[in-house]
């Protein structure tokens, strides 16, 4: 299973790409993707805490 830190890196990559986009719809899509990656990171952290696993 992937680590929360990997999901956060994907989110950061999406935000970096979004900053370079000229069109608002492209920026918005990348920012929504970043939010989804962040949500996945939070869920992974909750899952590992609940299961007593480390990252």
C-alpha distance matrix in Angstrom:
0.0 3.8 6.6 9.6 11.8 10.4 11.1 14.4 15.3 15.1 17.3 19.7 20.0 21.0 23.4 24.9 25.5 26.9 29.4 30.8 31.3 34.9 34.5 33.5 31.7 29.4 28.8 28.2 25.6 23.7 24.0 22.7 19.7 19.2 19.7 17.0 14.4 15.8 15.6 11.9 11.7 14.0 12.3 9.0 11.7 13.6 10.9 10.4 14.2 15.0 13.0 14.4 11.2 11.5 9.5
3.8 0.0 3.8 6.7 8.3 6.7 7.7 10.8 11.6 11.6 13.9 16.0 16.4 17.6 20.0 21.3 22.1 23.6 25.9 27.3 28.1 31.8 31.6 30.6 29.1 26.6 25.8 25.4 23.0 20.7 21.0 20.2 17.0 16.2 17.0 14.7 11.7 13.1 13.6 10.0 9.2 12.2 11.4 8.2 10.7 13.4 11.6 10.9 14.5 16.0 14.8 15.6 12.4 11.6 8.6
6.6 3.8 0.0 3.8 5.3 5.3 6.8 8.9 10.1 11.3 12.9 14.6 15.8 17.3 19.0 20.4 21.8 23.2 25.1 26.9 28.0 31.6 31.7 30.5 29.4 27.0 25.7 25.3 23.4 20.9 20.6 20.1 17.3 15.7 16.3 14.7 11.4 11.7 12.7 9.8 7.6 10.4 10.6 7.1 8.4 11.7 10.8 9.5 12.5 14.8 14.0 14.1 11.0 9.3 5.8
9.6 6.7 3.8 0.0 3.8 5.4 5.1 6.2 8.7 10.0 10.6 12.4 14.3 15.5 16.7 18.5 20.1 21.1 22.8 25.0 26.1 29.7 29.6 28.1 27.2 25.1 23.4 22.8 21.3 18.8 18.0 17.6 15.2 13.1 13.3 12.2 9.0 8.4 9.7 7.4 4.3 7.1 8.3 5.7 6.3 9.9 10.2 9.5 11.7 14.2 14.5 14.7 12.2 10.6 7.3
11.8 8.3 5.3 3.8 0.0 3.8 5.4 5.0 6.2 8.7 9.7 10.4 12.3 14.3 15.2 16.4 18.4 19.8 21.1 23.1 24.7 28.3 28.7 27.6 27.0 24.6 22.7 22.7 21.4 18.4 17.8 18.1 15.7 13.1 14.1 13.8 10.1 9.6 11.9 10.3 7.1 10.0 11.9 9.5 9.5 13.2 13.8 12.6 14.6 17.5 17.6 17.2 14.5 12.0 8.5
10.4 6.7 5.3 5.4 3.8 0.0 3.8 5.4 5.1 6.4 8.7 9.9 10.6 12.6 14.4 15.3 16.7 18.4 20.2 21.8 23.1 26.8 27.1 26.3 25.4 22.7 21.3 21.5 19.7 16.7 16.8 17.1 14.1 12.1 13.8 12.9 9.1 10.0 12.3 10.0 8.0 11.6 12.8 10.5 11.7 15.2 15.1 14.3 16.9 19.3 19.1 19.2 16.2 14.1 10.4
11.1 7.7 6.8 5.1 5.4 3.8 0.0 3.8 5.4 5.1 6.3 8.7 9.9 10.7 12.5 14.3 15.5 16.6 18.7 20.6 21.4 25.0 24.9 23.7 22.7 20.3 18.9 18.6 16.8 14.1 13.9 13.7 10.8 9.0 10.2 9.1 5.3 6.5 8.7 6.7 5.4 9.1 10.3 9.0 10.7 13.6 13.9 14.1 16.5 18.5 18.8 19.5 17.0 15.5 12.0
14.4 10.8 8.9 6.2 5.0 5.4 3.8 0.0 3.8 5.4 4.9 6.2 8.6 9.8 10.5 12.3 14.3 15.1 16.7 18.9 20.2 23.8 24.0 22.7 22.2 19.9 17.9 17.8 16.7 13.7 12.8 13.4 11.2 8.3 9.6 9.9 6.4 5.8 9.2 8.6 6.3 9.2 11.7 10.8 11.3 14.4 15.6 15.5 17.2 19.7 20.5 20.7 18.4 16.4 13.0
15.3 11.6 10.1 8.7 6.2 5.1 5.4 3.8 0.0 3.8 5.3 5.0 6.1 8.6 9.8 10.4 12.3 14.1 15.4 17.1 18.8 22.5 23.2 22.4 22.1 19.3 17.4 18.1 16.9 13.5 13.4 14.7 12.0 9.3 11.8 12.1 8.6 9.1 12.5 11.6 9.7 13.0 15.1 13.8 14.5 17.9 18.6 18.2 20.2 22.8 23.2 23.2 20.5 18.2 14.5
15.1 11.6 11.3 10.0 8.7 6.4 5.1 5.4 3.8 0.0 3.8 5.4 5.0 6.2 8.7 9.8 10.6 12.2 14.4 15.8 16.8 20.5 20.7 20.1 19.2 16.4 15.1 15.6 13.8 10.6 11.2 12.0 8.9 7.1 10.1 9.8 6.5 8.6 11.5 10.5 9.9 13.3 14.9 14.0 15.6 18.5 19.0 19.2 21.5 23.6 24.0 24.6 21.9 20.1 16.5
17.3 13.9 12.9 10.6 9.7 8.7 6.3 4.9 5.3 3.8 0.0 3.8 5.4 5.1 6.3 8.7 10.0 10.5 12.5 14.7 15.5 19.1 19.1 17.9 17.4 15.0 13.0 13.1 12.0 8.8 8.3 9.4 7.1 4.0 6.9 7.8 5.2 6.2 9.6 9.8 9.3 11.9 14.0 14.1 15.2 17.8 18.9 19.5 21.3 23.4 24.3 25.0 22.8 21.1 17.7
19.7 16.0 14.6 12.4 10.4 9.9 8.7 6.2 5.0 5.4 3.8 0.0 3.8 5.4 5.1 6.1 8.6 9.7 10.7 12.9 14.6 18.2 19.0 18.1 18.3 15.6 13.2 14.2 13.8 10.2 9.6 11.9 10.1 6.9 9.8 11.4 9.0 9.1 12.8 13.2 11.9 14.5 17.0 16.7 17.3 20.2 21.6 21.7 23.2 25.7 26.7 26.8 24.5 22.3 18.8
20.0 16.4 15.8 14.3 12.3 10.6 9.9 8.6 6.1 5.0 5.4 3.8 0.0 3.8 5.5 5.1 6.2 8.5 10.0 11.2 12.8 16.5 17.5 17.2 17.2 14.0 12.3 14.0 12.9 9.1 10.0 12.3 9.9 7.9 11.5 12.5 10.2 11.5 14.9 14.8 14.1 17.1 19.1 18.6 19.8 22.7 23.6 23.7 25.7 28.0 28.6 29.0 26.4 24.3 20.6
21.0 17.6 17.3 15.5 14.3 12.6 10.7 9.8 8.6 6.2 5.1 5.4 3.8 0.0 3.8 5.4 5.2 6.0 8.7 10.1 10.7 14.3 14.6 14.0 13.6 10.7 9.0 10.3 9.1 5.4 6.6 8.8 6.7 5.4 9.2 10.3 9.0 10.7 13.6 14.0 14.2 16.8 18.7 18.8 20.3 22.7 23.7 24.4 26.3 28.3 29.2 29.9 27.6 25.9 22.4
23.4 20.0 19.0 16.7 15.2 14.4 12.5 10.5 9.8 8.7 6.3 5.1 5.5 3.8 0.0 3.8 5.4 4.9 6.3 8.9 10.1 13.4 14.1 13.0 13.6 11.2 8.4 9.8 10.1 6.6 5.9 9.3 8.6 6.3 9.2 11.6 10.7 11.1 14.3 15.5 15.2 17.2 19.7 20.1 21.0 23.4 24.9 25.6 27.0 29.2 30.4 30.9 28.8 26.9 23.5
24.9 21.3 20.4 18.5 16.4 15.3 14.3 12.3 10.4 9.8 8.7 6.1 5.1 5.4 3.8 0.0 3.8 5.4 5.3 6.9 9.3 12.8 14.4 14.2 15.2 12.3 9.9 12.3 12.6 9.0 9.4 12.8 11.8 9.7 12.9 15.0 13.6 14.2 17.6 18.4 17.7 20.1 22.6 22.6 23.4 26.1 27.5 27.7 29.3 31.7 32.7 33.0 30.6 28.4 24.8
25.5 22.1 21.8 20.1 18.4 16.7 15.5 14.3 12.3 10.6 10.0 8.6 6.2 5.2 5.4 3.8 0.0 3.8 5.4 5.3 6.6 10.4 11.8 12.2 12.8 9.4 7.9 10.8 10.5 7.2 9.0 12.1 10.9 10.1 13.6 15.1 14.2 15.6 18.6 19.2 19.2 21.8 23.8 23.9 25.2 27.7 28.8 29.3 31.2 33.3 34.2 34.8 32.3 30.3 26.7
26.9 23.6 23.2 21.1 19.8 18.4 16.6 15.1 14.1 12.2 10.5 9.7 8.5 6.0 4.9 5.4 3.8 0.0 3.8 5.3 5.2 8.6 9.3 8.9 9.8 7.1 4.5 7.5 8.2 5.5 6.5 9.9 9.9 9.3 12.1 14.2 14.1 15.2 17.8 19.0 19.4 21.4 23.5 24.2 25.4 27.6 28.9 29.9 31.4 33.4 34.6 35.4 33.2 31.5 28.0
29.4 25.9 25.1 22.8 21.1 20.2 18.7 16.7 15.4 14.4 12.5 10.7 10.0 8.7 6.3 5.3 5.4 3.8 0.0 3.8 5.7 8.4 10.2 10.1 12.2 9.9 7.0 10.1 11.7 9.2 9.3 13.0 13.3 12.0 14.5 17.1 16.8 17.2 20.2 21.6 21.4 23.3 25.8 26.4 27.2 29.5 31.1 31.8 33.1 35.4 36.7 37.1 35.0 33.0 29.5
30.8 27.3 26.9 25.0 23.1 21.8 20.6 18.9 17.1 15.8 14.7 12.9 11.2 10.1 8.9 6.9 5.3 5.3 3.8 0.0 3.8 6.5 9.3 10.6 12.4 9.7 8.1 11.8 12.7 10.5 11.8 15.2 15.0 14.3 17.3 19.4 18.9 19.9 22.9 23.9 23.9 26.1 28.4 28.8 29.8 32.3 33.6 34.2 35.8 38.0 39.0 39.5 37.2 35.1 31.6
31.3 28.1 28.0 26.1 24.7 23.1 21.4 20.2 18.8 16.8 15.5 14.6 12.8 10.7 10.1 9.3 6.6 5.2 5.7 3.8 0.0 3.8 5.7 7.4 8.9 6.4 5.7 9.4 10.3 9.2 10.9 13.8 14.1 14.3 16.9 18.8 18.9 20.3 22.7 23.9 24.5 26.6 28.5 29.2 30.6 32.7 33.9 34.9 36.6 38.5 39.6 40.5 38.2 36.5 33.0
34.9 31.8 31.6 29.7 28.3 26.8 25.0 23.8 22.5 20.5 19.1 18.2 16.5 14.3 13.4 12.8 10.4 8.6 8.4 6.5 3.8 0.0 3.8 6.6 8.9 7.7 7.6 10.9 12.4 12.1 13.5 16.2 17.0 17.4 19.7 21.7 22.3 23.5 25.7 27.1 27.8 29.7 31.6 32.6 33.9 35.9 37.2 38.4 39.9 41.7 43.0 43.9 41.8 40.1 36.6
34.5 31.6 31.7 29.6 28.7 27.1 24.9 24.0 23.2 20.7 19.1 19.0 17.5 14.6 14.1 14.4 11.8 9.3 10.2 9.3 5.7 3.8 0.0 3.8 5.5 5.5 6.4 8.7 10.2 11.1 12.5 14.5 15.7 16.8 18.6 20.4 21.5 22.9 24.6 26.2 27.4 29.0 30.6 31.9 33.5 35.1 36.4 37.9 39.4 40.9 42.3 43.5 41.5 40.2 36.8
33.5 30.6 30.5 28.1 27.6 26.3 23.7 22.7 22.4 20.1 17.9 18.1 17.2 14.0 13.0 14.2 12.2 8.9 10.1 10.6 7.4 6.6 3.8 0.0 3.8 5.4 5.0 6.0 8.5 9.9 10.3 12.0 14.1 15.1 16.2 18.2 19.8 20.8 22.3 24.2 25.5 26.8 28.4 30.0 31.4 32.8 34.3 36.0 37.3 38.7 40.3 41.6 39.9 38.6 35.4
31.7 29.1 29.4 27.2 27.0 25.4 22.7 22.2 22.1 19.2 17.4 18.3 17.2 13.6 13.6 15.2 12.8 9.8 12.2 12.4 8.9 8.9 5.5 3.8 0.0 3.8 5.5 5.1 6.2 8.7 9.8 10.5 12.3 14.2 15.3 16.6 18.5 20.0 21.0 22.6 24.4 25.8 27.0 28.6 30.4 31.6 32.8 34.7 36.2 37.3 38.8 40.4 38.7 37.7 34.5
29.4 26.6 27.0 25.1 24.6 22.7 20.3 19.9 19.3 16.4 15.0 15.6 14.0 10.7 11.2 12.3 9.4 7.1 9.9 9.7 6.4 7.7 5.5 5.4 3.8 0.0 3.8 5.4 5.2 6.3 8.6 9.9 10.7 12.4 14.3 15.5 16.7 18.5 20.0 21.2 22.8 24.6 25.9 27.1 28.9 30.5 31.5 33.1 34.9 36.2 37.4 38.8 36.8 35.6 32.3
28.8 25.8 25.7 23.4 22.7 21.3 18.9 17.9 17.4 15.1 13.0 13.2 12.3 9.0 8.4 9.9 7.9 4.5 7.0 8.1 5.7 7.6 6.4 5.0 5.5 3.8 0.0 3.8 5.5 5.3 6.1 8.6 9.8 10.5 12.3 14.3 15.3 16.5 18.3 20.0 21.0 22.6 24.4 25.6 27.1 28.7 30.1 31.6 33.0 34.6 36.0 37.2 35.3 33.9 30.6
28.2 25.4 25.3 22.8 22.7 21.5 18.6 17.8 18.1 15.6 13.1 14.2 14.0 10.3 9.8 12.3 10.8 7.5 10.1 11.8 9.4 10.9 8.7 6.0 5.1 5.4 3.8 0.0 3.8 5.5 5.1 6.1 8.5 9.7 10.5 12.3 14.2 15.2 16.4 18.4 19.9 21.0 22.5 24.3 25.7 27.0 28.4 30.2 31.6 32.8 34.4 35.8 34.3 33.2 30.2
25.6 23.0 23.4 21.3 21.4 19.7 16.8 16.7 16.9 13.8 12.0 13.8 12.9 9.1 10.1 12.6 10.5 8.2 11.7 12.7 10.3 12.4 10.2 8.5 6.2 5.2 5.5 3.8 0.0 3.8 5.5 5.1 6.2 8.7 9.9 10.6 12.5 14.3 15.3 16.6 18.5 20.1 21.1 22.6 24.6 25.8 26.8 28.7 30.4 31.5 32.8 34.4 32.6 31.8 28.6
23.7 20.7 20.9 18.8 18.4 16.7 14.1 13.7 13.5 10.6 8.8 10.2 9.1 5.4 6.6 9.0 7.2 5.5 9.2 10.5 9.2 12.1 11.1 9.9 8.7 6.3 5.3 5.5 3.8 0.0 3.8 5.4 4.9 6.2 8.6 9.8 10.5 12.3 14.2 15.2 16.5 18.5 19.9 20.9 22.7 24.4 25.4 26.9 28.7 30.1 31.3 32.6 30.6 29.3 26.0
24.0 21.0 20.6 18.0 17.8 16.8 13.9 12.8 13.4 11.2 8.3 9.6 10.0 6.6 5.9 9.4 9.0 6.5 9.3 11.8 10.9 13.5 12.5 10.3 9.8 8.6 6.1 5.1 5.5 3.8 0.0 3.8 5.3 4.9 6.2 8.6 9.8 10.5 12.3 14.2 15.2 16.6 18.4 19.8 21.1 22.7 24.2 25.7 27.0 28.6 30.1 31.3 29.6 28.4 25.3
22.7 20.2 20.1 17.6 18.1 17.1 13.7 13.4 14.7 12.0 9.4 11.9 12.3 8.8 9.3 12.8 12.1 9.9 13.0 15.2 13.8 16.2 14.5 12.0 10.5 9.9 8.6 6.1 5.1 5.4 3.8 0.0 3.8 5.4 5.0 6.3 8.7 9.8 10.5 12.4 14.3 15.4 16.5 18.4 20.1 21.1 22.4 24.4 25.8 26.9 28.4 30.0 28.5 27.8 24.9
19.7 17.0 17.3 15.2 15.7 14.1 10.8 11.2 12.0 8.9 7.1 10.1 9.9 6.7 8.6 11.8 10.9 9.9 13.3 15.0 14.1 17.0 15.7 14.1 12.3 10.7 9.8 8.5 6.2 4.9 5.3 3.8 0.0 3.8 5.4 5.0 6.3 8.7 9.8 10.6 12.4 14.4 15.3 16.5 18.5 20.0 20.8 22.6 24.4 25.6 26.7 28.3 26.4 25.6 22.5
19.2 16.2 15.7 13.1 13.1 12.1 9.0 8.3 9.3 7.1 4.0 6.9 7.9 5.4 6.3 9.7 10.1 9.3 12.0 14.3 14.3 17.4 16.8 15.1 14.2 12.4 10.5 9.7 8.7 6.2 4.9 5.4 3.8 0.0 3.8 5.4 5.1 6.2 8.6 9.8 10.5 12.5 14.2 15.2 16.7 18.5 19.8 21.1 22.7 24.3 25.6 26.7 24.8 23.6 20.4
19.7 17.0 16.3 13.3 14.1 13.8 10.2 9.6 11.8 10.1 6.9 9.8 11.5 9.2 9.2 12.9 13.6 12.1 14.5 17.3 16.9 19.7 18.6 16.2 15.3 14.3 12.3 10.5 9.9 8.6 6.2 5.0 5.4 3.8 0.0 3.8 5.5 5.0 6.1 8.6 9.8 10.6 12.3 14.2 15.4 16.6 18.2 20.0 21.1 22.5 24.2 25.5 24.1 23.3 20.5
17.0 14.7 14.7 12.2 13.8 12.9 9.1 9.9 12.1 9.8 7.8 11.4 12.5 10.3 11.6 15.0 15.1 14.2 17.1 19.4 18.8 21.7 20.4 18.2 16.6 15.5 14.3 12.3 10.6 9.8 8.6 6.3 5.0 5.4 3.8 0.0 3.8 5.4 5.0 6.2 8.6 9.9 10.5 12.2 14.3 15.3 16.2 18.3 19.9 20.9 22.3 23.9 22.5 22.0 19.3
14.4 11.7 11.4 9.0 10.1 9.1 5.3 6.4 8.6 6.5 5.2 9.0 10.2 9.0 10.7 13.6 14.2 14.1 16.8 18.9 18.9 22.3 21.5 19.8 18.5 16.7 15.3 14.2 12.5 10.5 9.8 8.7 6.3 5.1 5.5 3.8 0.0 3.8 5.4 5.0 6.2 8.8 9.8 10.4 12.4 14.3 15.1 16.4 18.4 19.8 20.8 22.1 20.2 19.3 16.3
15.8 13.1 11.7 8.4 9.6 10.0 6.5 5.8 9.1 8.6 6.2 9.1 11.5 10.7 11.1 14.2 15.6 15.2 17.2 19.9 20.3 23.5 22.9 20.8 20.0 18.5 16.5 15.2 14.3 12.3 10.5 9.8 8.7 6.2 5.0 5.4 3.8 0.0 3.8 5.3 5.0 6.3 8.6 9.8 10.6 12.4 14.1 15.4 16.6 18.3 19.9 20.8 19.3 18.3 15.6
15.6 13.6 12.7 9.7 11.9 12.3 8.7 9.2 12.5 11.5 9.6 12.8 14.9 13.6 14.3 17.6 18.6 17.8 20.2 22.9 22.7 25.7 24.6 22.3 21.0 20.0 18.3 16.4 15.3 14.2 12.3 10.5 9.8 8.6 6.1 5.0 5.4 3.8 0.0 3.8 5.4 5.1 6.2 8.6 9.9 10.6 12.2 14.3 15.4 16.4 18.2 19.7 18.7 18.4 16.2
11.9 10.0 9.8 7.4 10.3 10.0 6.7 8.6 11.6 10.5 9.8 13.2 14.8 14.0 15.5 18.4 19.2 19.0 21.6 23.9 23.9 27.1 26.2 24.2 22.6 21.2 20.0 18.4 16.6 15.2 14.2 12.4 10.6 9.8 8.6 6.2 5.0 5.3 3.8 0.0 3.8 5.4 5.0 6.1 8.6 9.8 10.3 12.2 14.1 15.1 16.2 17.8 16.3 16.2 13.8
11.7 9.2 7.6 4.3 7.1 8.0 5.4 6.3 9.7 9.9 9.3 11.9 14.1 14.2 15.2 17.7 19.2 19.4 21.4 23.9 24.5 27.8 27.4 25.5 24.4 22.8 21.0 19.9 18.5 16.5 15.2 14.3 12.4 10.5 9.8 8.6 6.2 5.0 5.4 3.8 0.0 3.8 5.4 5.1 6.2 8.7 9.7 10.6 12.3 14.1 15.3 16.1 14.4 13.6 11.0
14.0 12.2 10.4 7.1 10.0 11.6 9.1 9.2 13.0 13.3 11.9 14.5 17.1 16.8 17.2 20.1 21.8 21.4 23.3 26.1 26.6 29.7 29.0 26.8 25.8 24.6 22.6 21.0 20.1 18.5 16.6 15.4 14.4 12.5 10.6 9.9 8.8 6.3 5.1 5.4 3.8 0.0 3.8 5.4 5.1 6.2 8.5 10.0 10.6 12.2 14.2 15.1 14.3 13.9 12.2
12.3 11.4 10.6 8.3 11.9 12.8 10.3 11.7 15.1 14.9 14.0 17.0 19.1 18.7 19.7 22.6 23.8 23.5 25.8 28.4 28.5 31.6 30.6 28.4 27.0 25.9 24.4 22.5 21.1 19.9 18.4 16.5 15.3 14.2 12.3 10.5 9.8 8.6 6.2 5.0 5.4 3.8 0.0 3.8 5.4 5.0 6.0 8.6 9.8 10.4 12.1 13.9 13.3 13.8 12.4
9.0 8.2 7.1 5.7 9.5 10.5 9.0 10.8 13.8 14.0 14.1 16.7 18.6 18.8 20.1 22.6 23.9 24.2 26.4 28.8 29.2 32.6 31.9 30.0 28.6 27.1 25.6 24.3 22.6 20.9 19.8 18.4 16.5 15.2 14.2 12.2 10.4 9.8 8.6 6.1 5.1 5.4 3.8 0.0 3.8 5.4 5.0 6.1 8.5 9.8 10.4 11.8 10.3 10.5 8.9
11.7 10.7 8.4 6.3 9.5 11.7 10.7 11.3 14.5 15.6 15.2 17.3 19.8 20.3 21.0 23.4 25.2 25.4 27.2 29.8 30.6 33.9 33.5 31.4 30.4 28.9 27.1 25.7 24.6 22.7 21.1 20.1 18.5 16.7 15.4 14.3 12.4 10.6 9.9 8.6 6.2 5.1 5.4 3.8 0.0 3.8 5.4 5.2 6.1 8.5 9.9 10.3 9.3 9.0 8.0
13.6 13.4 11.7 9.9 13.2 15.2 13.6 14.4 17.9 18.5 17.8 20.2 22.7 22.7 23.4 26.1 27.7 27.6 29.5 32.3 32.7 35.9 35.1 32.8 31.6 30.5 28.7 27.0 25.8 24.4 22.7 21.1 20.0 18.5 16.6 15.3 14.3 12.4 10.6 9.8 8.7 6.2 5.0 5.4 3.8 0.0 3.8 5.6 5.1 6.0 8.5 9.8 10.1 11.1 11.0
10.9 11.6 10.8 10.2 13.8 15.1 13.9 15.6 18.6 19.0 18.9 21.6 23.6 23.7 24.9 27.5 28.8 28.9 31.1 33.6 33.9 37.2 36.4 34.3 32.8 31.5 30.1 28.4 26.8 25.4 24.2 22.4 20.8 19.8 18.2 16.2 15.1 14.1 12.2 10.3 9.7 8.5 6.0 5.0 5.4 3.8 0.0 3.8 5.5 5.1 6.1 8.3 8.2 10.0 10.2
10.4 10.9 9.5 9.5 12.6 14.3 14.1 15.5 18.2 19.2 19.5 21.7 23.7 24.4 25.6 27.7 29.3 29.9 31.8 34.2 34.9 38.4 37.9 36.0 34.7 33.1 31.6 30.2 28.7 26.9 25.7 24.4 22.6 21.1 20.0 18.3 16.4 15.4 14.3 12.2 10.6 10.0 8.6 6.1 5.2 5.6 3.8 0.0 3.8 5.4 5.1 5.7 4.7 6.3 7.1
14.2 14.5 12.5 11.7 14.6 16.9 16.5 17.2 20.2 21.5 21.3 23.2 25.7 26.3 27.0 29.3 31.2 31.4 33.1 35.8 36.6 39.9 39.4 37.3 36.2 34.9 33.0 31.6 30.4 28.7 27.0 25.8 24.4 22.7 21.1 19.9 18.4 16.6 15.4 14.1 12.3 10.6 9.8 8.5 6.1 5.1 5.5 3.8 0.0 3.8 5.5 5.1 6.3 7.7 9.3
15.0 16.0 14.8 14.2 17.5 19.3 18.5 19.7 22.8 23.6 23.4 25.7 28.0 28.3 29.2 31.7 33.3 33.4 35.4 38.0 38.5 41.7 40.9 38.7 37.3 36.2 34.6 32.8 31.5 30.1 28.6 26.9 25.6 24.3 22.5 20.9 19.8 18.3 16.4 15.1 14.1 12.2 10.4 9.8 8.5 6.0 5.1 5.4 3.8 0.0 3.8 5.6 7.8 10.4 12.2
13.0 14.8 14.0 14.5 17.6 19.1 18.8 20.5 23.2 24.0 24.3 26.7 28.6 29.2 30.4 32.7 34.2 34.6 36.7 39.0 39.6 43.0 42.3 40.3 38.8 37.4 36.0 34.4 32.8 31.3 30.1 28.4 26.7 25.6 24.2 22.3 20.8 19.9 18.2 16.2 15.3 14.2 12.1 10.4 9.9 8.5 6.1 5.1 5.5 3.8 0.0 3.8 5.5 8.9 11.1
14.4 15.6 14.1 14.7 17.2 19.2 19.5 20.7 23.2 24.6 25.0 26.8 29.0 29.9 30.9 33.0 34.8 35.4 37.1 39.5 40.5 43.9 43.5 41.6 40.4 38.8 37.2 35.8 34.4 32.6 31.3 30.0 28.3 26.7 25.5 23.9 22.1 20.8 19.7 17.8 16.1 15.1 13.9 11.8 10.3 9.8 8.3 5.7 5.1 5.6 3.8 0.0 3.8 6.7 9.9
11.2 12.4 11.0 12.2 14.5 16.2 17.0 18.4 20.5 21.9 22.8 24.5 26.4 27.6 28.8 30.6 32.3 33.2 35.0 37.2 38.2 41.8 41.5 39.9 38.7 36.8 35.3 34.3 32.6 30.6 29.6 28.5 26.4 24.8 24.1 22.5 20.2 19.3 18.7 16.3 14.4 14.3 13.3 10.3 9.3 10.1 8.2 4.7 6.3 7.8 5.5 3.8 0.0 3.8 6.6
11.5 11.6 9.3 10.6 12.0 14.1 15.5 16.4 18.2 20.1 21.1 22.3 24.3 25.9 26.9 28.4 30.3 31.5 33.0 35.1 36.5 40.1 40.2 38.6 37.7 35.6 33.9 33.2 31.8 29.3 28.4 27.8 25.6 23.6 23.3 22.0 19.3 18.3 18.4 16.2 13.6 13.9 13.8 10.5 9.0 11.1 10.0 6.3 7.7 10.4 8.9 6.7 3.8 0.0 3.8
9.5 8.6 5.8 7.3 8.5 10.4 12.0 13.0 14.5 16.5 17.7 18.8 20.6 22.4 23.5 24.8 26.7 28.0 29.5 31.6 33.0 36.6 36.8 35.4 34.5 32.3 30.6 30.2 28.6 26.0 25.3 24.9 22.5 20.4 20.5 19.3 16.3 15.6 16.2 13.8 11.0 12.2 12.4 8.9 8.0 11.0 10.2 7.1 9.3 12.2 11.1 9.9 6.6 3.8 0.0
